Amino acid sequence: MAKEPFNPFAMAQAQFDKVAAILDLDQATGELLRWPLREYQFSIPVRMEDGHVRVFRGFHVQHNDARGPAKGGIRFHPQETVDTVRALAMWMTWKTAVVDIPLGGSKGGAVCDPHNLTQGEQERLCRGWIRRMWRDIGPEVDVPAPDVMTNSQHMLWMLDEYETIRGGRFPGMITGKPVGMGGSLGRMESTGYGVVYVLRECLRELGMRPNDAVASVQGFGSVSQYVIDLLTQIGGKVTCVSCWDQNDQMAHSFFKKTGVQLKELRSIADRFGGIDKGKARDLGYEILPGEAWLEQEVDILIPAAIENQITTDNVGKIAKSVKVIVEGANGPTTPDADKAINERGIFLVPDFLANAGGVTCSYFEQVQSNQNYYWEKDEVLSKLDVKMTSAYMGVSDMAQKRKLSMRDAAYVIAISRVALACKNRSWV
Ligand code: NAD
């Protein structure tokens, strides 16, 4: 029998249903929250360089905005589907709620591969996307951000189109703008540093000292580089890093017993976070198979690359020494592997809490843009630390009080907050 295709929205709804049952949510609230509030599907005609017009499909989903303007990224991806966007929009609602920032959840996208588009075609696609959506997004309604294969330049084109149509300056309409053009300092560091802020609290809770902490990390991209940066700053050590090799079309792990050095690895990595094997060997790194990062005798594992990495096939290979897993990536652990991790008593900090530093900093960007007054980097990062630490403590208290896993506790907090906002507005 053919395998049923994976549907991320069905998975997001199943996760929601499990927590709705724990919370004993009433029927109307459950029905409201397991579906998006609004969905848009549209066509964007773009004049290509050779003069012909190509029509791209676009999506935008606003899952919930009871707690504030919706927030979520715009993805450019050739395999984009409305169900992916629906699932991601729902996860954004829970992410903004668990860190208690006054925003809802949304996600958008266009079916395309920007690698095959010129800069001019990408600009016209961004402007075309805004021409379809400008009435239903904006600083007080729904604030997009960069996501898979979109960047600060795309955001700036989108902002410019929005401001041209509206006839004014509305820098709080979008985040992820370049610094100096309405962007926030600290955004680059925010997700990785956020992961380390929650890890620090977690170690404290488990009676472990950051100075003795040894970690292994999957990925060497925007998130993991800043994880390594701050973890080393607070006295910890990362002995293994794994990343994807474009030439070999496979992953490798890079091991150094005394701890990997961020600066030297950066100097031999490409802009996609791929480390040069030969140069790493010259610098004294041992090159191991891609999955070796997971098998290390360390205290902490930090998957910070892509989804579906800890599965029933490899969860048994996690060393006995591992006490903590902090999910820097989105969805790195499959539900069955999650169960096995729980049964082994490994403490896991779930993705939508651990990597919420990015959206929290986007919120700070929005606040700064709306005020047209920009903070110093230290101010941004110390506010981020406060938010992430208090979110962690709230989830940890809930987990202990109701004897739940950290993942279920985070969901319980997030969904209760959104349900309460809907109730208080008398929507249900
Ligand atoms: P990135 O593209 O900058 O880096 C990804 C890294 O993962 C690269 O080093 C790449 O070589 C590596 N990688 C890819 N496939 C791999 C594999 N099979 N095995 C080992 N390594 C592999 O991405 P990023 O922005 O650092 O994002 C990482 C994860 O964190 C993603 O799941 C993303 O959704 C999530 N996330 C990112 C942010 C953010 O602010 N960047 C915020 C929230 C969540």
Boltz pocket constraint, residues with backbone or C-beta under 6 A from the ligand:
constraints:
  - pocket:
      binder: B
      contacts: [[A, 187], [A, 191], [A, 218], [A, 219], [A, 220], [A, 221], [A, 222], [A, 223], [A, 224], [A, 242], [A, 243], [A, 244], [A, 245], [A, 251], [A, 252], [A, 271], [A, 272], [A, 273], [A, 274], [A, 290], [A, 304], [A, 305], [A, 306], [A, 307], [A, 328], [A, 329], [A, 330], [A, 331], [A, 355], [A, 356], [A, 358], [A, 359]]
      max_distance: 6.0
